Amino acid sequence: MFKRFLMEREDRPGKAWLSRFVAGRAEAERWYFGHQASLTPTAKDCRAALVNYMPKLTLHYDRACDLVGDDDVAHRMLSHFRPAPERHGCSQAVWLGRGGPALIRNFDYPPDIVSERFEITAWSGMRVICKAQRPWGGCVDGMNENGLVASVTLGGSRAQGLGFSIILIIRYILETCHDVSQAVATLCRIPVALPQNVTVLDRSGHYATVLLAPHQRPIVTRLKACTNHQRTARPPSSSLARQHLIQQAIDDPTMTLSRLTDLFLLPPLYSRSGSFPTLYTAVYRPVEGRVDYIWPGKRWSQGFEDFEEDEYMHSYG
């Protein structure tokens, strides 16, 4: 199948965002509610949770709710509070050698439901470049102009708890945190709905991978290679194999950032699965304030000072 990707500038959600939300609403409802709509909280409960755990997003959330109008279901979805379980696979690595620090990641997800948008925003004056994902505010990976990078992988189980989707939490730390220490403290404070692994890196080279899950304390690690499992669960062999391959590459004294990036474009890190292919590879370089979004045969390079709007069509044959 073919999928179009867009690079767009949108300082904050407005009429253009509302049009996208309306067009993608059916898919957003499937993501949020799954098969347990009756168990989801009320819009009042959702807003109260957001005020409690991510107060600096409340103003932006209220603006989004004003745009959609008096719509209880939409307000619940926009909160990202207690979404239904989902599955996807990703790989990511921290590189501290020559050309670093850098964070490299593959995002594996069903092409028909992933957002087409890569964007630069400035919700509160802080510029953020990110891969946007449903239905409002979500980021699966991104970087802010202070040089903080964040990226997420699935944690490996379908446990569910009273927390938020990780993609809104990623947005929150990119909007409010300046370095790894602040990001880790925030990740450890906000409850997460599903098991997730978040790797954060800043321009100083400080990094951490935080293993998050409902009903357990966050585990802050020094893992440079992260795939789709955690220490508390029995990992799938494919996730272990990908993590082992990345770690071997990082430990190789002859390795370079370019060669490591090339490795992410090859199996087993690069997935050609029809249902969960690698949708793109990203290389974030926080010192330069740049990110490269890569597909076989195509590289988009973007920075805070020279972000260019563009589009690209990729074939997942």
C-alpha positions in Angstrom: 0.0 0.0 0.0 1.0 3.6 -0.5 0.9 6.2 2.4 1.4 9.9 2.1 3.3 11.8 4.8 3.2 15.5 5.5 5.6 18.0 7.1 3.5 20.8 8.4 3.8 23.8 10.7 1.0 24.4 13.1 1.8 26.6 16.1 -1.3 25.4 18.0 -4.5 23.4 17.1 -7.1 25.5 15.3 -9.6 25.1 12.5 -7.3 22.9 10.4 -6.8 20.6 13.4 -10.6 20.5 13.9 -11.1 19.4 10.3 -8.6 16.6 10.7 -10.2 15.5 14.0 -13.7 15.3 12.4 -12.3 13.4 9.4 -10.5 10.9 11.6 -13.0 10.7 14.4 -14.2 7.1 13.7 -10.7 5.7 14.0 -10.0 7.8 17.1 -13.1 6.3 18.8 -11.9 2.8 17.9 -8.5 3.6 19.5 -9.9 5.2 22.6 -12.9 3.0 23.4 -11.9 -0.4 22.0 -14.7 -2.8 23.1 -15.2 -1.4 26.6 -16.9 2.0 26.1 -19.0 1.5 29.2 -15.9 1.3 31.4 -14.4 4.7 30.3 -14.6 7.7 32.7 -16.8 10.7 32.3 -15.6 13.8 30.6 -15.6 15.5 34.0 -13.4 12.8 35.4 -11.1 13.0 32.4 -10.5 16.7 32.8 -10.0 16.4 36.6 -7.3 13.8 36.0 -5.6 16.1 33.4 -5.7 19.0 35.8 -4.2 16.8 38.5 -1.3 15.2 36.6 -0.6 17.5 33.6 -1.9 20.9 34.6 0.2 22.8 32.0 -1.8 21.1 29.3 -5.2 22.1 30.7 -5.5 25.4 28.8 -4.7 23.6 25.5 -7.1 20.8 26.3 -9.9 23.3 27.0 -9.2 25.1 23.7 -9.5 21.8 21.9 -12.7 21.0 23.7 -14.1 24.5 22.8 -13.2 23.8 19.1 -15.3 20.6 19.0 -18.1 22.1 21.0 -20.5 20.4 23.5 -19.4 16.9 22.7 -19.0 14.6 25.8 -17.5 11.7 23.8 -15.0 13.9 22.0 -13.9 15.5 25.3 -13.2 12.1 26.8 -11.1 11.1 23.8 -9.2 14.3 23.8 -8.1 13.7 27.4 -6.2 10.5 26.5 -7.3 9.2 29.9 -7.7 5.4 30.2 -7.6 4.4 26.5 -8.1 0.8 25.4 -5.2 -1.6 25.1 -3.3 -1.7 21.8 -0.2 -3.4 20.3 2.7 -2.3 18.2 6.4 -2.9 17.9 9.3 -0.5 17.8 13.0 -0.3 18.3 15.2 2.5 19.6 18.7 3.3 20.6 20.9 5.9 22.2 24.1 6.8 20.4 26.8 8.6 22.3 29.8 8.2 19.9 31.0 10.4 17.2 28.2 12.5 15.7 26.2 12.1 18.9 24.4 12.3 21.1 21.6 10.9 19.0 18.5 8.8 19.4 17.5 6.4 16.6 14.1 4.8 16.4 12.0 2.6 14.1 8.2 3.1 14.4 6.3 0.0 13.5 2.5 0.4 13.3 -0.5 -0.3 11.0 -0.2 2.2 8.1 -3.9 2.7 7.7 -4.4 4.1 11.2 -1.2 6.0 11.8 -1.3 9.8 11.4 0.3 11.2 8.2 1.7 14.2 10.1 5.2 15.3 11.1 4.9 18.8 12.5 6.6 21.7 14.2 4.5 23.3 16.9 4.8 26.1 19.5 1.9 25.6 21.9 3.4 27.6 24.8 6.3 29.3 23.0 8.5 26.1 23.2 9.1 24.8 19.6 8.6 21.0 19.3 9.3 18.9 16.2 7.5 15.6 16.5 5.6 12.7 14.8 2.0 13.5 15.7 -0.5 10.9 16.5 -4.2 10.9 17.3 -6.5 12.4 18.3 -5.1 15.6 19.8 -1.6 16.4 21.0 -0.2 12.9 20.8 3.5 12.4 20.0 5.2 9.0 19.4 8.6 10.7 19.3 9.9 14.2 19.2 12.4 16.9 20.3 12.0 20.3 21.8 14.2 23.3 21.1 16.0 23.0 24.4 17.5 19.7 23.1 15.3 17.1 24.9 14.4 14.1 22.8 11.8 11.5 23.8 10.6 8.3 22.1 8.3 5.4 23.1 8.0 1.6 22.5 5.3 -0.8 23.7 6.1 -2.5 27.0 5.1 -5.9 26.0 1.8 -6.8 27.8 -1.8 -5.8 27.6 -2.2 -4.7 31.2 -4.4 -1.7 31.6 -4.7 0.8 34.4 -6.0 4.2 35.5 -3.7 6.4 33.6 -3.0 8.3 30.4 -1.9 7.3 26.9 1.8 7.6 26.6 1.6 9.7 23.5 0.1 12.6 25.4 2.6 12.2 28.2 5.4 12.4 25.6 3.8 15.7 24.4 3.7 16.9 28.0 7.4 16.4 28.7 8.4 18.0 25.4 6.2 21.0 26.2 7.4 21.4 29.8 10.8 19.7 30.4 14.3 21.0 29.5 16.5 18.0 30.3 16.5 14.3 31.1 16.3 14.8 34.9 13.1 16.8 34.6 11.7 14.4 32.0 12.4 11.3 34.2 10.8 13.0 37.2 7.7 13.8 35.2 7.4 10.3 33.7 7.6 8.8 37.2 4.9 11.1 38.4 2.2 10.6 35.8 0.2 7.3 35.7 0.3 5.5 32.4 -2.6 3.5 31.0 -0.6 0.7 29.4 3.0 -0.8 29.7 5.3 1.5 27.8 9.1 2.2 27.6 10.3 5.7 27.1 13.8 6.7 26.2 14.8 10.3 26.8 18.1 12.0 25.8 19.3 15.6 26.0 22.0 17.6 24.3 24.4 17.0 27.1 24.4 13.3 26.4 22.4 12.4 29.6 19.9 9.7 28.9 17.5 7.2 30.5 15.1 4.5 29.5 12.1 4.4 31.9 10.0 1.3 32.0 6.4 2.2 32.8 3.4 0.1 33.6 0.1 0.2 35.5 0.2 -1.0 39.1 4.0 -0.9 39.4 6.6 1.6 40.2 8.5 3.1 37.3 11.9 1.5 36.6 14.6 4.0 35.6 17.4 2.3 33.6 20.5 3.0 31.6 19.4 0.9 28.7 20.7 2.3 25.4 18.9 -0.4 23.4 15.1 -0.7 23.9 12.5 -2.8 22.1 9.2 -4.2 23.3 9.6 -5.9 26.6 10.3 -5.1 30.3 12.1 -6.9 33.1 8.9 -7.9 34.9 7.4 -9.8 32.0 8.4 -12.8 29.9 9.7 -11.1 26.7 8.9 -12.4 23.1 11.9 -13.8 21.3 11.7 -11.3 18.5 11.9 -8.3 20.9 14.9 -9.9 22.7 16.6 -10.5 19.4 16.2 -6.9 18.2 17.5 -5.5 21.5 20.5 -7.9 21.5 21.4 -6.9 17.9 21.2 -3.2 18.8 23.3 -3.6 21.9 25.9 -5.5 20.0 26.1 -2.8 17.4 26.4 0.0 20.1 29.2 -1.9 21.8 31.2 -2.4 18.6 34.2 -0.1 18.8 34.1 0.4 15.0 30.5 1.4 14.9 29.5 4.8 13.5 26.2 6.7 13.6 25.8 6.2 9.9 26.3 2.5 10.1 23.9 2.2 13.1 21.3 4.1 11.1 21.8 1.7 8.2 21.3 -1.2 10.5 17.8 0.2 11.5 16.9 -0.1 7.8 17.5 -3.8 7.7 15.7 -6.8 9.1 15.2 -7.8 11.9 15.0 -4.1 13.1 13.3 -3.0 9.9 9.9 -4.8 9.6 8.3 -5.5 6.2 5.2 -7.0 7.9 2.0 -6.3 6.0 0.1 -5.4 9.1 2.9 -3.8 11.3 5.6 -2.5 8.9 8.3 0.0 9.9 6.6 3.2 8.9 9.8 5.4 9.2 13.1 5.6 10.9 14.0 8.8 12.9 17.5 10.0 13.9 17.3 12.9 16.4 20.4 15.0 17.0 19.6 17.4 19.9 22.9 19.4 19.8 22.2 20.4 16.2 18.4 20.7 16.8 17.9 18.4 13.8 16.0 15.2 13.0 16.2 13.0 9.9 13.1 11.0 9.0 14.2 8.1 6.8 12.7 5.6 4.4 14.7 3.3 2.1 15.7 5.7 -0.6 14.4 8.8 1.1 15.6 11.1 3.8 13.8 14.2 5.2 16.1 16.4 7.3 14.4 19.1 9.4 15.6 21.6 12.0 14.1 24.3 14.2 15.7 27.1 12.1 14.9 25.7 8.7 11.8 23.5 9.0 10.3 23.1 5.5 6.7 22.0 4.8 6.6 19.1 2.3 5.0 15.8 1.5 6.2 12.3 0.6 4.4 9.2 -0.7 5.9 5.9 0.4 5.1 2.4 -0.8 4.8 -0.4 1.7 4.9 -3.2 -0.8 
